[in-house]
């Protein structure tokens, strides 16, 4: 049953939406004086939305991004594939 590798894929449109929302979240954190990388990593590790400011609707945006999909977009971007 668990012998086969699971596959996971985010569609191109969904990926673009995640990138756009993540940029909005990043910018809101910067504007409020937070270290956006630390705050986003804290959210990813804990799934606690209080790591993200409510400013500019950023917390609501992060709640609508599936963490698995977010991680896929981040890894893909990091590896530039």
Secondary structure, 3 states (H helix, E strand, C coil): CCCCCCCCCCCHHHHHHHHHHHHHHHHHHHHCCCCHHHHHHHHHHHCCHHHCCCHHHHHHHHHCCCHHHHHHHHHHHHHCC
